[in-house]
Structure formats: C-alpha cells, structure tokens
Amino acid sequence: MRMIALGSVAVLLAAAPGGRTPGPAASYLFGGRIIAADSGSLDGVHVIATDERGTYEALIDSSGTFVGAFPTQPSSRVTLRVFSDSATPRYHTSVVSLGSGGPGEAARIVLLPRRWRIRGGPFDGRDVPIDPTRATTRFGDGPGYWRLSRHSARGVSWVADSFPIRVAFRHAPVDPFISPNDSVRFWDLAMSFERLLGRKLFRPASFEEVDAGADGIFVAVNKRMAAAGKTYITYDATGRIYEALLTVSQNAYLGESRVAMHELLHAIGFGHTGGWPSIMGPNAAGVELPTAEDVAYAQLFYAITRIQRDRDAPFGIAESAR
C-alpha cells in the first residue's frame, strides 16, 4: 500500500489487482472525510466523483477517510456523490459541487441519517423519519425550521460553549414591568421546554451581564406589537448565534406554552415549518407543545452543527436537501 497526502488528509491507497499501485493518476486526487451525524457505521457507504468524462469511485476506510483519483486533471465541474448501497439506506445521499479544475482541498461532509432516535425527555427512544428538504424549505419570506447561514450554508445555532444559554429580562425604560410572578411562570415553562428537548438549555442571568456583551437571550414585553410574539437572533458568518431578543405582546404570554415555547425555539435558532405537525407550523391550532418531530429535528440539527464546527465540515445540510 502507498501513503498519499491530500490537503490535511493522509490516506493509504490499496494496491491495484496484480500488485500494482496507482501511478501518475495519483497526482489528481480527490478525498476527504465523511462523518455520520448519528455516529453510526459507514458500512455500505460509497463516494464517487464525477466530471464530464465519467465517474471515479474512492476508497473509504472505517473512519470515513476517503480518497480517489482522476486519470488526468479535471477541466470541468467536479461533483462528489456520497450514498449508501443498501436497499434500505441509513443516510441521505449528499451531493457536493467542488467547482471546476478539481478539488483544491479535502472535502469534509456530514452524513444525515434517514431516521433519528430521540435522546432524553418524554419522547426518549422514539424513531422519527428525517427529511432535510422539509427541514430547510423556506416558509413564506422566512427560513425553514433548519436555518442556514447565507454566507456558508452551515447551520445557524448556538455553539456548545454557550450552553446553558444566559437568559435575562430586559429592563429598558420603555419596557413594561415584569413581576416576580411573571418570572416564575416563564422559568417553569422554560424548564418544561428543556425536558421536552432532552437537554439543559438555559440559565438565569442578570440584565447587566448580557447587556455588557455576554452571549445570551433578552426577554421583553412589547405591548405595541401586533403579533403575540416575535424573536430576533444575531449570528455571524459562520452561523454562530450570540444574541437573541424574545418579545411577547402581553405579560401573560411569558407563561403561555403555545407562545413562549414557539419563541424559545426561535431563540435557539429554529424557524417555521409546514413539513410536519409542529408548534412552529402555519396552523398550529391545538399544538401547545413541541412535537416529537420538532424535538427530533432540533436534536439532529444541533448534532450536525456541532460536527460542522468541531471538524470544520462545511458540507452536509444543503447538500442532502437537493
């Protein structure tokens, strides 16, 4: 076997039939790393590259490292296709466009499972079918449930170090008074929200701490607002959320699950959806709490975005929703 480096990836190419190792074609390599969002096995997963002349399959090892070679330098657009050969594939096919002239560096791709088993909370253990197209489909003028950065197509989310996220009531001169009873009702609901999503999400913070620039969520009442609730988030080019403003039009909504949990999902990065029964749906009459689908898609999204940041793996969400 022969060691060949591609960018930051070093891989072993197996000998060709008859004991020959790849020759000049090894100069035109493509390769990278596949990471399963559910940490599952990559058995049966294939990677092929396509240009105007044909398709070329890569070798892939159990860690997800893959490498292949073109016979000559590509002169047209190169596309990577990652797929399962099983009759019942575990992962969605991912199609990555690498542009013309061949890949310049290793491609790191997050594979999205077709089903997600919920971890923790009242839905613990439930398997939910996953459709990335439904999750990313825009809703009206807004983003889909999975919000993608316009700059990088990575998922928009809080980073792991921000959890539990600071939450403070805003005390601007124009803000109505938020009573201790309002606070108790809001935090009771926030803790119920955490139990549903199966993880610790929030911690109380002071207005001064968040106002001074710490990552966090402000909660406020705006009685001039026509809608029951509205939330704004601020994120950078990488998709990292560092600030959110959750507003409701009445103090009573701070403890009303339909409004407050809807806005809390916005505050941690999620948009509206018509893809499944959802508290974020266009007609959520009778849906007072996040559904199993809301929870599954939220848990998977955070698993994906953490891999994207920790492994510098930009491809996965948009590429699986084509």
FITORSE-715040 format. One record per atom (N, C-alpha, C): x, y, z; atom name. Coordinates in steps of 0.05 Angstrom, whole numbers, plus 5000, padded with zeros to 4 digits. Layout:
% FITORSE-715040
X_Y_Z_CA $
...
//
This chain:
% FITORSE-715040
5017_4976_5000_N $
5000_5000_5000_CA $
5018_5025_5000_C $
5006_5047_4993_N $
5021_5072_4988_CA $
5008_5095_5002_C $
5023_5111_5018_N $
5013_5134_5032_CA $
5013_5158_5013_C $
4990_5172_5012_N $
4988_5196_4996_CA $
4973_5217_5012_C $
4983_5242_5011_N $
4971_5264_5027_CA $
4954_5281_5008_C $
4930_5289_5018_N $
4913_5307_5004_CA $
4905_5329_5023_C $
4915_5353_5020_N $
4910_5374_5040_CA $
4919_5364_5067_C $
4900_5363_5086_N $
4907_5354_5113_CA $
4901_5325_5117_C $
4893_5311_5096_N $
4885_5282_5098_CA $
4907_5265_5087_C $
4916_5246_5102_N $
4935_5226_5093_CA $
4921_5199_5092_C $
4923_5186_5069_N $
4908_5161_5066_CA $
4925_5140_5053_C $
4917_5115_5056_N $
4931_5092_5043_CA $
4915_5084_5018_C $
4929_5083_4996_N $
4916_5072_4972_CA $
4923_5042_4970_C $
4902_5026_4966_N $
4907_4997_4964_CA $
4920_4991_4937_C $
4935_4969_4936_N $
4947_4961_4910_CA $
4925_4953_4891_C $
4930_4959_4866_N $
4911_4951_4845_CA $
4914_4921_4840_C $
4895_4908_4826_N $
4897_4880_4820_CA $
4924_4873_4807_C $
4937_4852_4816_N $
4963_4844_4805_CA $
4986_4857_4821_C $
4979_4872_4843_N $
5000_4883_4860_CA $
5010_4910_4851_C $
4998_4922_4829_N $
5008_4948_4820_CA $
4995_4969_4838_C $
5010_4990_4844_N $
4999_5013_4859_CA $
4993_5036_4839_C $
4975_5054_4846_N $
4968_5075_4828_CA $
4993_5091_4819_C $
4993_5098_4793_N $
5016_5112_4783_CA $
5011_5142_4780_C $
5014_5153_4756_N $
5011_5182_4753_CA $
4984_5193_4760_C $
4963_5176_4759_N $
4936_5186_4765_CA $
4935_5196_4794_C $
4953_5187_4811_N $
4952_5195_4839_CA $
4958_5225_4842_C $
4967_5238_4821_N $
4972_5267_4821_CA $
4946_5282_4821_C $
4924_5269_4813_N $
4898_5283_4810_CA $
4878_5271_4830_C $
4885_5275_4855_N $
4869_5262_4876_CA $
4844_5278_4884_C $
4824_5265_4894_N $
4802_5277_4909_CA $
4799_5261_4934_C $
4791_5274_4955_N $
4788_5259_4981_CA $
4778_5277_5003_C $
4777_5265_5026_N $
4767_5280_5050_CA $
4758_5261_5071_C $
4736_5269_5085_N $
4726_5254_5108_CA $
4696_5256_5109_C $
4684_5233_5115_N $
4655_5231_5119_CA $
4650_5227_5149_C $
4632_5242_5160_N $
4625_5239_5188_CA $
4595_5235_5191_C $
4586_5213_5203_N $
4558_5208_5206_CA $
4547_5224_5230_C $
4525_5239_5225_N $
4514_5256_5246_CA $
4504_5240_5270_C $
4497_5215_5265_N $
4487_5198_5287_CA $
4508_5179_5298_C $
4534_5184_5289_N $
4556_5167_5298_CA $
4553_5138_5289_C $
4537_5132_5269_N $
4532_5105_5260_CA $
4554_5095_5242_C $
4552_5069_5236_N $
4572_5055_5219_CA $
4570_5066_5190_C $
4593_5067_5177_N $
4594_5076_5149_CA $
4596_5052_5130_C $
4590_5028_5140_N $
4590_5005_5122_CA $
4569_5009_5100_C $
4578_5003_5075_N $
4560_5006_5053_CA $
4558_5034_5041_C $
4573_5053_5052_N $
4573_5080_5042_CA $
4595_5082_5020_C $
4588_5095_4998_N $
4606_5099_4975_CA $
4609_5129_4969_C $
4633_5135_4958_N $
4638_5162_4948_CA $
4647_5160_4920_C $
4634_5175_4902_N $
4643_5176_4874_CA $
4646_5205_4866_C $
4666_5210_4849_N $
4670_5237_4837_CA $
4662_5235_4808_C $
4649_5256_4798_N $
4640_5257_4770_CA $
4650_5283_4757_C $
4661_5280_4733_N $
4667_5303_4716_CA $
4655_5297_4688_C $
4662_5313_4669_N $
4649_5309_4642_CA $
4658_5283_4628_C $
4679_5270_4639_N $
4689_5246_4626_CA $
4678_5221_4638_C $
4669_5222_4663_N $
4658_5198_4675_CA $
4658_5199_4706_C $
4656_5176_4718_N $
4654_5175_4747_CA $
4677_5158_4758_C $
4687_5164_4782_N $
4710_5151_4794_CA $
4705_5147_4823_C $
4706_5121_4831_N $
4699_5115_4859_CA $
4724_5117_4877_C $
4719_5127_4901_N $
4740_5130_4921_CA $
4742_5105_4939_C $
4765_5101_4951_N $
4768_5082_4972_CA $
4760_5096_4998_C $
4747_5081_5016_N $
4738_5093_5041_CA $
4744_5073_5064_C $
4755_5083_5086_N $
4760_5066_5109_CA $
4739_5069_5130_C $
4742_5054_5152_N $
4722_5053_5173_CA $
4719_5080_5188_C $
4740_5097_5186_N $
4738_5123_5200_CA $
4725_5144_5183_C $
4719_5137_5158_N $
4706_5156_5140_CA $
4725_5171_5122_C $
4751_5166_5124_N $
4770_5178_5106_CA $
4768_5165_5079_C $
4767_5182_5058_N $
4764_5171_5031_CA $
4784_5185_5012_C $
4792_5171_4991_N $
4810_5182_4971_CA $
4805_5167_4945_C $
4807_5182_4923_N $
4805_5171_4896_CA $
4822_5188_4878_C $
4822_5181_4852_N $
4840_5195_4833_CA $
4826_5197_4806_C $
4831_5219_4792_N $
4823_5223_4765_CA $
4846_5214_4747_C $
4839_5204_4723_N $
4861_5196_4705_CA $
4878_5219_4695_C $
4866_5242_4692_N $
4881_5267_4686_CA $
4867_5290_4701_C $
4879_5312_4701_N $
4868_5335_4716_CA $
4841_5342_4704_C $
4820_5345_4721_N $
4794_5352_4711_CA $
4794_5380_4699_C $
4779_5384_4678_N $
4777_5410_4666_CA $
4749_5421_4668_C $
4731_5405_4679_N $
4703_5413_4682_CA $
4695_5412_4711_C $
4670_5418_4717_N $
4659_5418_4744_CA $
4661_5389_4755_C $
4670_5388_4781_N $
4672_5362_4795_CA $
4650_5361_4816_C $
4636_5338_4816_N $
4615_5333_4836_CA $
4621_5308_4852_C $
4620_5310_4878_N $
4622_5286_4895_CA $
4594_5277_4903_C $
4590_5251_4902_N $
4564_5239_4910_CA $
4570_5218_4931_C $
4557_5221_4954_N $
4561_5202_4976_CA $
4534_5189_4981_C $
4534_5162_4980_N $
4509_5148_4981_CA $
4513_5120_4993_C $
4491_5108_5001_N $
4491_5080_5012_CA $
4481_5061_4991_C $
4493_5037_4990_N $
4485_5017_4970_CA $
4463_4999_4980_C $
4454_5003_5005_N $
4434_4985_5017_CA $
4407_4990_5004_C $
4391_4969_5005_N $
4363_4971_4995_CA $
4347_4990_5014_C $
4355_4991_5039_N $
4343_5010_5058_CA $
4366_5027_5070_C $
4375_5047_5055_N $
4398_5063_5064_CA $
4393_5078_5090_C $
4414_5079_5106_N $
4411_5093_5132_CA $
4415_5123_5129_C $
4428_5132_5107_N $
4435_5160_5105_CA $
4424_5172_5079_C $
4419_5198_5080_N $
4411_5212_5056_CA $
4435_5216_5037_C $
4430_5214_5012_N $
4451_5219_4992_CA $
4460_5248_4994_C $
4486_5253_4993_N $
4496_5280_4994_CA $
4511_5286_4968_C $
4504_5308_4956_N $
4516_5316_4930_CA $
4531_5342_4935_C $
4558_5341_4931_N $
4575_5364_4937_CA $
4588_5374_4911_C $
4584_5399_4904_N $
4596_5410_4880_CA $
4623_5423_4888_C $
4644_5415_4875_N $
4671_5425_4881_CA $
4682_5444_4860_C $
4665_5452_4841_N $
4673_5471_4821_CA $
4690_5458_4799_C $
4704_5475_4783_N $
4719_5465_4760_CA $
4749_5462_4768_C $
4762_5444_4753_N $
4791_5441_4756_CA $
4799_5422_4778_C $
4780_5409_4792_N $
4787_5390_4812_CA $
4787_5403_4840_C $
4785_5387_4861_N $
4784_5397_4888_CA $
4811_5408_4896_C $
4810_5431_4910_N $
4835_5443_4920_CA $
4842_5433_4948_C $
4823_5422_4962_N $
4829_5413_4989_CA $
4810_5390_4997_C $
4816_5378_5019_N $
4799_5355_5028_CA $
4770_5365_5033_C $
4751_5349_5025_N $
4723_5355_5030_CA $
4713_5340_5055_C $
4702_5355_5074_N $
4692_5342_5098_CA $
4661_5345_5098_C $
4648_5322_5099_N $
4620_5320_5094_CA $
4605_5307_5117_C $
4584_5319_5128_N $
4568_5307_5148_CA $
4545_5292_5135_C $
4543_5266_5141_N $
4521_5250_5130_CA $
4497_5251_5149_C $
4473_5256_5137_N $
4449_5259_5152_CA $
4433_5233_5152_C $
4426_5223_5176_N $
4411_5198_5177_CA $
4382_5201_5167_C $
4371_5179_5158_N $
4343_5180_5149_CA $
4323_5178_5172_C $
4333_5169_5195_N $
4317_5168_5219_CA $
4334_5177_5243_C $
4321_5191_5262_N $
4335_5200_5286_CA $
4320_5188_5310_C $
4335_5176_5328_N $
4324_5166_5353_CA $
4327_5187_5374_C $
4305_5196_5385_N $
4305_5218_5404_CA $
4320_5210_5430_C $
4336_5228_5440_N $
4352_5222_5464_CA $
4343_5240_5487_C $
4331_5227_5507_N $
4322_5241_5531_CA $
4294_5253_5528_C $
4283_5261_5550_N $
4256_5273_5550_CA $
4234_5254_5547_C $
4209_5263_5545_N $
4186_5245_5544_CA $
4184_5229_5518_C $
4199_5238_5497_N $
4199_5223_5472_CA $
4223_5205_5469_C $
4238_5201_5491_N $
4263_5185_5490_CA $
4258_5158_5477_C $
4276_5152_5457_N $
4275_5126_5444_CA $
4258_5126_5419_C $
4242_5146_5414_N $
4225_5146_5391_CA $
4241_5152_5366_C $
4236_5135_5345_N $
4248_5139_5319_CA $
4231_5157_5301_C $
4243_5178_5291_N $
4229_5197_5274_CA $
4241_5199_5246_C $
4226_5195_5225_N $
4238_5198_5198_CA $
4248_5226_5193_C $
4270_5229_5180_N $
4283_5255_5175_CA $
4283_5261_5145_C $
4274_5285_5138_N $
4274_5294_5111_CA $
4287_5322_5110_C $
4313_5324_5102_N $
4326_5350_5103_CA $
4313_5371_5084_C $
4300_5362_5063_N $
4286_5381_5045_CA $
4264_5394_5060_C $
4248_5379_5075_N $
4226_5391_5090_CA $
4237_5409_5112_C $
4260_5401_5124_N $
4271_5417_5146_CA $
4282_5444_5136_C $
4291_5446_5111_N $
4303_5470_5101_CA $
4285_5486_5083_C $
4262_5476_5076_N $
4244_5491_5058_CA $
4236_5517_5071_C $
4239_5539_5056_N $
4232_5565_5066_CA $
4202_5567_5071_C $
4196_5583_5092_N $
4168_5586_5099_CA $
4161_5616_5094_C $
4145_5620_5073_N $
4139_5648_5066_CA $
4165_5663_5060_C $
4168_5686_5073_N $
4192_5702_5069_CA $
4215_5694_5088_C $
4210_5675_5106_N $
4229_5668_5126_CA $
4243_5642_5120_C $
4262_5634_5137_N $
4277_5609_5133_CA $
4260_5586_5140_C $
4269_5562_5134_N $
4256_5537_5144_CA $
4263_5532_5173_C $
4254_5509_5182_N $
4259_5501_5210_CA $
4289_5500_5215_C $
4304_5488_5197_N $
4333_5490_5198_CA $
4342_5515_5184_C $
4353_5533_5199_N $
4362_5559_5187_CA $
4391_5556_5178_C $
4397_5564_5153_N $
4424_5562_5143_CA $
4436_5590_5139_C $
4462_5592_5145_N $
4476_5617_5140_CA $
4476_5624_5110_C $
4470_5649_5104_N $
4471_5657_5076_CA $
4500_5658_5065_C $
4519_5659_5083_N $
4547_5662_5075_CA $
4560_5634_5070_C $
4553_5614_5085_N $
4567_5589_5084_CA $
4550_5564_5081_C $
4523_5567_5082_N $
4504_5545_5081_CA $
4507_5526_5105_C $
4522_5535_5126_N $
4523_5519_5150_CA $
4499_5525_5167_C $
4493_5507_5186_N $
4471_5511_5204_CA $
4475_5535_5223_C $
4454_5549_5229_N $
4455_5572_5247_CA $
4447_5562_5275_C $
4465_5564_5294_N $
4459_5553_5321_CA $
4477_5566_5341_C $
4471_5562_5367_N $
4489_5569_5388_CA $
4511_5549_5389_C $
4535_5557_5397_N $
4557_5539_5400_CA $
4556_5525_5427_C $
4570_5502_5429_N $
4568_5486_5453_CA $
4576_5501_5478_C $
4596_5519_5475_N $
4605_5534_5499_CA $
4585_5554_5509_C $
4564_5560_5493_N $
4544_5579_5502_CA $
4523_5567_5520_C $
4522_5540_5520_N $
4502_5526_5537_CA $
4512_5521_5565_C $
4494_5523_5585_N $
4466_5534_5582_CA $
4467_5564_5576_C $
4449_5572_5558_N $
4449_5600_5548_CA $
4439_5619_5570_C $
4453_5641_5573_N $
4443_5662_5592_CA $
4417_5673_5583_C $
4398_5676_5601_N $
4372_5688_5595_CA $
4367_5710_5616_C $
4361_5734_5607_N $
4356_5757_5625_CA $
4331_5772_5615_C $
4316_5783_5634_N $
4294_5801_5627_CA $
4306_5829_5622_C $
4297_5840_5599_N $
4307_5866_5592_CA $
4294_5888_5608_C $
4309_5908_5616_N $
4299_5930_5633_CA $
4305_5957_5620_C $
4295_5960_5595_N $
4298_5986_5582_CA $
4276_6005_5592_C $
4280_6031_5590_N $
4259_6050_5601_CA $
4231_6046_5590_C $
4229_6036_5565_N $
4203_6033_5552_CA $
4190_6006_5559_C $
4205_5988_5572_N $
4195_5961_5577_CA $
4175_5961_5600_C $
4152_5947_5597_N $
4133_5943_5619_CA $
4146_5928_5642_C $
4136_5931_5666_N $
4146_5917_5689_CA $
4141_5887_5687_C $
4161_5871_5692_N $
4158_5842_5693_CA $
4159_5834_5722_C $
4137_5823_5733_N $
4135_5817_5761_CA $
4149_5791_5769_C $
4155_5788_5794_N $
4166_5762_5803_CA $
4149_5738_5795_C $
4122_5742_5795_N $
4104_5720_5786_CA $
4107_5714_5757_C $
4111_5735_5740_N $
4116_5732_5712_CA $
4142_5715_5708_C $
4162_5722_5724_N $
4188_5708_5722_CA $
4185_5678_5729_C $
4171_5673_5750_N $
4167_5645_5759_CA $
4153_5629_5737_C $
4132_5641_5725_N $
4117_5627_5705_CA $
4134_5622_5680_C $
4150_5642_5672_N $
4167_5638_5649_CA $
4188_5616_5654_C $
4200_5616_5678_N $
4221_5596_5683_CA $
4210_5568_5687_C $
4185_5566_5697_N $
4172_5540_5698_CA $
4168_5529_5670_C $
4160_5547_5652_N $
4155_5539_5624_CA $
4182_5532_5610_C $
4203_5548_5615_N $
4229_5544_5603_CA $
4240_5516_5612_C $
4236_5509_5637_N $
4245_5483_5646_CA $
4229_5460_5634_C $
4204_5464_5629_N $
4188_5444_5615_CA $
4197_5441_5586_C $
4204_5463_5574_N $
4215_5463_5547_CA $
4241_5447_5546_C $
4259_5451_5566_N $
4284_5435_5567_CA $
4278_5406_5570_C $
4259_5398_5586_N $
4253_5370_5590_CA $
4243_5358_5563_C $
4227_5373_5548_N $
4217_5363_5523_CA $
4240_5358_5503_C $
4259_5377_5503_N $
4281_5375_5484_CA $
4304_5356_5494_C $
4301_5348_5519_N $
4320_5328_5529_CA $
4348_5338_5536_C $
4350_5364_5542_N $
4377_5375_5549_CA $
4374_5401_5564_C $
4394_5408_5579_N $
4395_5434_5593_CA $
4402_5455_5573_C $
4385_5476_5572_N $
4388_5497_5552_CA $
4394_5525_5563_C $
4382_5531_5586_N $
4382_5559_5595_CA $
4391_5561_5624_C $
4401_5585_5630_N $
4407_5592_5658_CA $
4400_5621_5662_C $
4390_5628_5686_N $
4384_5656_5692_CA $
4409_5673_5692_C $
4407_5697_5682_N $
4429_5716_5682_CA $
4418_5744_5688_C $
4436_5762_5695_N $
4428_5789_5701_CA $
4426_5805_5675_C $
4410_5826_5675_N $
4408_5844_5652_CA $
4436_5855_5646_C $
4451_5863_5667_N $
4477_5876_5663_CA $
4497_5857_5650_C $
4496_5831_5657_N $
4515_5812_5645_CA $
4511_5809_5615_C $
4486_5806_5606_N $
4480_5803_5578_CA $
4484_5830_5563_C $
4476_5852_5577_N $
4478_5878_5564_CA $
4507_5886_5560_C $
4525_5875_5576_N $
4554_5881_5574_CA $
4567_5866_5550_C $
4552_5848_5538_N $
4563_5834_5514_CA $
4565_5804_5516_C $
4558_5792_5539_N $
4559_5763_5541_CA $
4538_5751_5523_C $
4544_5727_5511_N $
4524_5713_5495_CA $
4499_5709_5512_C $
4476_5714_5500_N $
4452_5709_5516_CA $
4426_5718_5502_C $
4404_5712_5515_N $
4377_5718_5505_CA $
4365_5739_5524_C $
4355_5761_5512_N $
4339_5780_5527_CA $
4310_5773_5523_C $
4294_5775_5544_N $
4265_5771_5543_CA $
4252_5797_5550_C $
4232_5806_5534_N $
4219_5832_5539_CA $
4190_5830_5531_C $
4175_5850_5542_N $
4146_5853_5535_CA $
4144_5878_5518_C $
4130_5877_5496_N $
4126_5900_5478_CA $
4096_5901_5472_C $
4082_5918_5487_N $
4052_5919_5484_CA $
4044_5933_5459_C $
4062_5946_5445_N $
4056_5959_5419_CA $
4057_5939_5396_C $
4066_5915_5401_N $
4069_5895_5380_CA $
4043_5882_5373_C $
4037_5879_5347_N $
4011_5867_5339_CA $
4012_5837_5343_C $
4034_5823_5337_N $
4036_5794_5340_CA $
4038_5787_5369_C $
4031_5762_5375_N $
4033_5752_5403_CA $
4062_5751_5412_C $
4079_5743_5393_N $
4108_5741_5400_CA $
4125_5746_5375_C $
4149_5753_5380_N $
4169_5757_5358_CA $
4197_5755_5370_C $
4214_5741_5355_N $
4241_5737_5365_CA $
4261_5744_5343_C $
4282_5758_5350_N $
4304_5765_5332_CA $
4330_5751_5342_C $
4345_5740_5323_N $
4371_5729_5331_CA $
4393_5742_5315_C $
4417_5743_5327_N $
4440_5755_5313_CA $
4461_5733_5312_C $
4472_5729_5287_N $
4493_5709_5284_CA $
4514_5719_5265_C $
4537_5706_5265_N $
4559_5714_5248_CA $
4560_5698_5223_C $
4581_5702_5206_N $
4583_5689_5180_CA $
4586_5659_5182_C $
4595_5649_5205_N $
4598_5620_5209_CA $
4572_5607_5218_C $
4551_5623_5224_N $
4526_5612_5234_CA $
4524_5611_5264_C $
4544_5622_5278_N $
4543_5622_5307_CA $
4525_5644_5318_C $
4504_5636_5333_N $
4486_5655_5346_CA $
4500_5665_5371_C $
4499_5691_5376_N $
4510_5702_5401_CA $
4490_5720_5415_C $
4467_5725_5403_N $
4448_5743_5416_CA $
4420_5737_5406_C $
4400_5739_5423_N $
4372_5737_5415_CA $
4355_5755_5432_C $
4334_5766_5420_N $
4315_5782_5434_CA $
4287_5769_5430_C $
4276_5759_5452_N $
4250_5746_5452_CA $
4230_5766_5463_C $
4210_5773_5447_N $
4190_5792_5456_CA $
4162_5780_5455_C $
4145_5787_5474_N $
4117_5779_5474_CA $
4101_5805_5478_C $
4076_5805_5469_N $
4060_5829_5470_CA $
4044_5833_5496_C $
4043_5811_5512_N $
4030_5813_5538_CA $
4046_5798_5559_C $
4045_5807_5583_N $
4059_5793_5605_CA $
4049_5764_5607_C $
4023_5760_5602_N $
4011_5734_5606_CA $
4024_5713_5587_C $
4034_5722_5564_N $
4046_5703_5545_CA $
4073_5692_5555_C $
4085_5704_5575_N $
4110_5694_5586_CA $
4106_5666_5598_C $
4082_5659_5605_N $
4076_5633_5617_CA $
4056_5617_5600_C $
4052_5626_5575_N $
4033_5611_5558_CA $
4049_5594_5538_C $
4045_5568_5540_N $
4063_5550_5526_CA $
4063_5554_5496_C $
4040_5558_5484_N $
4038_5560_5455_CA $
4056_5583_5445_C $
4055_5605_5459_N $
4070_5629_5450_CA $
4099_5627_5459_C $
4104_5622_5485_N $
4131_5624_5495_CA $
4149_5601_5484_C $
4138_5577_5482_N $
4155_5555_5471_CA $
4161_5559_5442_C $
4141_5570_5427_N $
4146_5577_5399_CA $
4169_5597_5397_C $
4169_5618_5414_N $
4190_5638_5413_CA $
4217_5627_5424_C $
4216_5609_5443_N $
4241_5597_5452_CA $
4254_5580_5431_C $
4238_5566_5414_N $
4250_5552_5392_CA $
4263_5571_5372_C $
4250_5594_5367_N $
4263_5615_5351_CA $
4289_5624_5364_C $
4289_5628_5390_N $
4312_5639_5404_CA $
4336_5620_5402_C $
4332_5594_5400_N $
4354_5576_5398_CA $
4361_5569_5369_C $
4347_5583_5350_N $
4356_5582_5322_CA $
4336_5571_5302_C $
4313_5562_5310_N $
4295_5548_5291_CA $
4274_5566_5280_C $
4267_5560_5254_N $
4246_5576_5240_CA $
4220_5561_5239_C $
4202_5571_5221_N $
4176_5559_5218_CA $
4178_5535_5199_C $
4157_5518_5200_N $
4156_5495_5182_CA $
4128_5488_5176_C $
4123_5478_5152_N $
4098_5465_5145_CA $
4103_5436_5138_C $
4126_5425_5145_N $
4134_5398_5137_CA $
4124_5376_5155_C $
4114_5382_5179_N $
4104_5362_5197_CA $
4087_5376_5218_C $
4071_5361_5234_N $
4055_5374_5255_CA $
4075_5387_5275_C $
4072_5413_5279_N $
4093_5428_5293_CA $
4081_5452_5308_C $
4093_5458_5331_N $
4087_5483_5344_CA $
4097_5507_5328_C $
4114_5502_5308_N $
4125_5523_5291_CA $
4110_5523_5264_C $
4087_5510_5262_N $
4073_5507_5238_CA $
4055_5530_5231_C $
4045_5531_5206_N $
4028_5553_5197_CA $
4001_5554_5210_C $
3992_5530_5218_N $
3966_5528_5231_CA $
3970_5509_5255_C $
3978_5520_5277_N $
3986_5504_5300_CA $
3963_5502_5320_C $
3938_5506_5311_N $
3915_5504_5329_CA $
3915_5476_5342_C $
3914_5476_5368_N $
3914_5450_5383_CA $
3942_5440_5389_C $
3963_5452_5378_N $
3991_5444_5384_CA $
4002_5463_5404_C $
4003_5455_5429_N $
4011_5472_5451_CA $
4040_5469_5459_C $
4052_5446_5450_N $
4079_5440_5458_CA $
4095_5430_5434_C $
4121_5431_5435_N $
4137_5419_5413_CA $
4130_5390_5410_C $
4128_5381_5385_N $
4121_5354_5378_CA $
4146_5336_5378_C $
4142_5310_5375_N $
4164_5292_5372_CA $
4181_5299_5348_C $
4169_5308_5326_N $
4184_5316_5302_CA $
4200_5341_5308_C $
4188_5360_5322_N $
4203_5385_5329_CA $
4228_5378_5345_C $
4225_5359_5364_N $
4247_5351_5381_CA $
4269_5336_5365_C $
4260_5317_5349_N $
4280_5301_5333_CA $
4296_5319_5315_C $
4282_5336_5300_N $
4296_5353_5281_CA $
4315_5373_5296_C $
4306_5382_5319_N $
4323_5400_5335_CA $
4348_5386_5345_C $
4345_5362_5356_N $
4368_5347_5366_CA $
4388_5340_5344_C $
4377_5331_5321_N $
4395_5325_5299_CA $
4409_5349_5289_C $
4395_5372_5287_N $
4408_5396_5277_CA $
4431_5405_5294_C $
4428_5403_5320_N $
4450_5410_5338_CA $
4473_5390_5336_C $
4467_5365_5332_N $
4488_5345_5327_CA $
4504_5352_5302_C $
4490_5360_5281_N $
4503_5367_5256_CA $
4520_5392_5259_C $
4509_5413_5271_N $
4524_5438_5272_CA $
4548_5436_5291_C $
4546_5419_5311_N $
4570_5415_5328_CA $
4592_5401_5312_C $
4585_5381_5296_N $
4606_5368_5279_CA $
4617_5388_5259_C $
4600_5404_5247_N $
4609_5424_5228_CA $
4630_5442_5240_C $
4626_5450_5265_N $
4646_5468_5277_CA $
4670_5453_5288_C $
4666_5431_5301_N $
4688_5416_5314_CA $
4707_5404_5293_C $
4695_5395_5270_N $
4711_5381_5249_CA $
4716_5398_5225_C $
4707_5424_5226_N $
4709_5441_5203_CA $
4698_5427_5178_C $
4672_5418_5181_N $
4659_5402_5160_CA $
4636_5419_5148_C $
4641_5435_5128_N $
4620_5454_5118_CA $
4598_5440_5103_C $
4602_5416_5092_N $
4582_5404_5074_CA $
4564_5385_5091_C $
4538_5384_5082_N $
4521_5364_5095_CA $
4491_5371_5093_C $
4484_5395_5103_N $
4455_5401_5105_CA $
4444_5408_5077_C $
4454_5429_5065_N $
4444_5437_5039_CA $
4449_5415_5018_C $
4471_5401_5020_N $
4479_5380_5001_CA $
4461_5356_5002_C $
4448_5351_5025_N $
4429_5329_5028_CA $
4400_5337_5022_C $
4396_5362_5018_N $
4369_5372_5013_CA $
4364_5380_4984_C $
4381_5370_4966_N $
4379_5377_4938_CA $
4357_5360_4924_C $
//
